[in-house]
């Protein structure tokens, strides 16, 4: 369809993505996650295993680490959610970003009020795991685009078609 309008459609041969920011954000997210979980471990055991003073200190440190994980490492989710809201379009990152901000805010309010439920560990885990998933998805898509470009640049002019009559070689241009 595009070729009939005079536009050639080919894969992006120059596609090369820089994964350093992904790795950096994942590293920070997992660092924060491990430390927040370590600080939350006494609360997992129950309220009587931790004095009020240490509980408040651990929660304060956890809130700072969770803020770093959410607002630095989770920045791609928050930016996409904000862009989605601005454009009035629904995007997968909109509920993710909303959940991160609401969960973090709820946990900070509960920490300030001394309520027993904070979710800093859950919020940092969500960021770390979603970033890891996005990293592997991006690597896979990058590999597919490189393979596609290499296939279209190769000297392959025929494909093998499996049909009821058996296998046959047909010209690539006649493939529908």
C-alpha positions as CSV (number, residue, x, y, z in Angstrom):
1,X,0.0,0.0,0.0
2,X,2.8,2.4,0.9
3,X,4.8,1.4,-2.1
4,X,2.0,2.4,-4.4
5,X,2.2,5.9,-3.0
6,X,6.0,6.1,-3.8
7,X,7.3,5.3,-0.3
8,X,9.7,2.3,0.1
9,X,9.1,0.3,3.3
10,X,12.1,-1.3,4.8
11,X,13.2,-2.1,8.3
12,X,15.4,0.3,10.1
13,X,18.9,-0.9,9.4
14,X,20.5,1.6,11.7
15,X,18.6,0.5,14.7
16,X,21.0,0.3,17.6
17,X,19.6,0.9,21.1
18,X,21.6,2.0,24.1
19,X,20.8,-0.2,27.0
20,X,23.0,1.5,29.6
21,X,20.1,3.6,31.0
22,X,18.0,0.4,31.3
23,X,20.8,-1.4,33.2
24,X,21.5,1.7,35.4
25,X,17.8,2.0,36.3
26,X,17.4,-1.7,37.0
27,X,20.6,-1.7,39.1
28,X,19.2,1.2,41.2
29,X,15.8,-0.4,41.5
30,X,17.2,-3.8,42.6
31,X,19.6,-2.1,45.1
32,X,16.6,-0.2,46.6
33,X,14.5,-3.3,46.6
34,X,17.0,-5.4,48.4
35,X,17.6,-2.8,51.1
36,X,13.9,-2.0,51.6
37,X,13.1,-5.7,51.9
38,X,15.9,-6.0,54.5
39,X,14.5,-3.1,56.5
40,X,11.0,-4.5,56.2
41,X,12.0,-8.0,57.4
42,X,11.4,-7.2,61.1
43,X,7.9,-6.0,60.2
44,X,7.3,-9.3,58.4
45,X,7.9,-11.1,61.7
46,X,5.3,-9.0,63.5
47,X,5.0,-5.7,65.4
48,X,6.5,-7.0,68.7
49,X,9.8,-7.9,67.0
50,X,10.6,-4.2,66.5
51,X,10.6,-1.2,68.9
52,X,8.6,1.9,67.9
53,X,11.8,3.9,67.5
54,X,13.5,1.4,65.1
55,X,10.3,0.9,63.2
56,X,10.1,4.6,62.5
57,X,13.8,4.8,61.5
58,X,13.5,1.7,59.2
59,X,10.3,3.1,57.6
60,X,12.0,6.5,57.0
61,X,15.0,4.9,55.3
62,X,12.6,2.7,53.3
63,X,10.6,5.6,52.2
64,X,13.7,7.4,50.8
65,X,14.9,4.2,49.0
66,X,11.4,3.6,47.6
67,X,11.2,7.3,46.4
68,X,14.5,6.8,44.6
69,X,13.3,3.5,43.0
70,X,9.9,5.0,42.0
71,X,10.9,8.4,40.8
72,X,14.3,7.6,39.3
73,X,14.1,4.0,38.1
74,X,10.3,4.2,37.5
75,X,10.6,7.4,35.5
76,X,9.8,5.7,32.2
77,X,6.5,4.5,33.5
78,X,5.7,7.8,35.1
79,X,6.6,9.8,31.9
80,X,4.6,7.5,29.7
81,X,1.6,7.7,32.1
82,X,1.8,11.5,32.1
83,X,2.0,11.6,28.3
84,X,-0.9,9.2,28.1
85,X,-3.0,11.5,30.4
86,X,-2.0,14.6,28.5
87,X,-3.0,13.0,25.2
88,X,-6.1,11.6,26.6
89,X,-5.2,8.1,25.5
90,X,-5.1,4.9,27.5
91,X,-1.7,3.4,27.6
92,X,-0.4,0.4,29.7
93,X,1.8,2.7,31.7
94,X,-1.1,4.9,32.9
95,X,-2.4,2.4,35.5
96,X,1.2,1.4,36.4
97,X,2.2,5.0,37.0
98,X,-1.0,5.7,38.9
99,X,-0.5,2.7,41.1
100,X,3.1,3.6,41.9
101,X,2.2,7.2,42.9
102,X,-0.9,6.2,44.8
103,X,0.8,3.3,46.6
104,X,3.8,5.4,47.5
105,X,1.6,8.3,48.7
106,X,-0.6,5.9,50.8
107,X,2.5,4.4,52.4
108,X,4.0,7.8,53.2
109,X,0.7,8.9,54.8
110,X,0.5,5.7,56.8
111,X,4.1,6.1,57.9
112,X,3.4,9.6,59.1
113,X,0.3,8.6,60.9
114,X,1.9,5.5,62.5
115,X,-0.6,3.1,60.7
116,X,0.6,-0.5,60.4
117,X,0.5,-0.8,56.6
118,X,3.2,0.5,54.3
119,X,4.0,-0.9,50.9
120,X,7.4,0.5,50.1
121,X,8.7,-3.0,49.5
122,X,5.9,-3.8,47.1
123,X,6.3,-0.6,45.1
124,X,10.0,-1.1,44.7
125,X,9.5,-4.7,43.6
126,X,7.0,-3.6,41.0
127,X,9.4,-1.1,39.5
128,X,12.3,-3.5,39.5
129,X,10.4,-6.4,37.9
130,X,8.6,-4.3,35.3
131,X,11.9,-2.7,34.3
132,X,13.4,-6.1,34.0
133,X,10.5,-7.2,31.7
134,X,10.8,-4.1,29.6
135,X,14.6,-4.6,29.3
136,X,14.2,-8.2,27.9
137,X,11.3,-7.2,25.7
138,X,13.3,-4.4,24.2
139,X,16.3,-6.7,23.6
140,X,14.0,-9.2,21.9
141,X,12.5,-6.6,19.6
142,X,15.9,-5.2,18.8
143,X,17.0,-8.7,17.8
144,X,13.9,-9.3,15.7
145,X,14.4,-6.0,13.8
146,X,18.1,-6.8,13.1
147,X,17.1,-10.3,11.8
148,X,14.4,-8.8,9.6
149,X,16.8,-6.3,8.1
150,X,19.4,-9.0,7.5
151,X,16.8,-11.2,5.9
152,X,15.6,-8.4,3.5
153,X,19.2,-7.5,2.6
154,X,20.2,-11.1,1.9
155,X,20.1,-12.8,-1.5
156,X,17.1,-14.9,-0.5
157,X,14.7,-14.7,-3.4
158,X,12.7,-17.9,-2.8
159,X,10.8,-19.3,0.2
160,X,9.8,-22.8,0.9
161,X,6.0,-23.1,1.0
162,X,4.4,-26.1,2.7
163,X,1.1,-27.0,1.1
164,X,-1.2,-30.0,0.6
165,X,0.7,-30.8,-2.6
166,X,4.0,-30.8,-0.7
167,X,6.9,-28.4,-0.3
168,X,7.7,-26.1,-3.1
169,X,9.9,-23.1,-3.7
170,X,8.1,-19.9,-4.7
171,X,9.5,-16.5,-5.5
172,X,9.5,-14.1,-2.5
173,X,7.8,-11.4,-4.5
174,X,4.8,-13.7,-5.1
175,X,4.3,-14.4,-1.4
176,X,1.0,-12.9,0.0
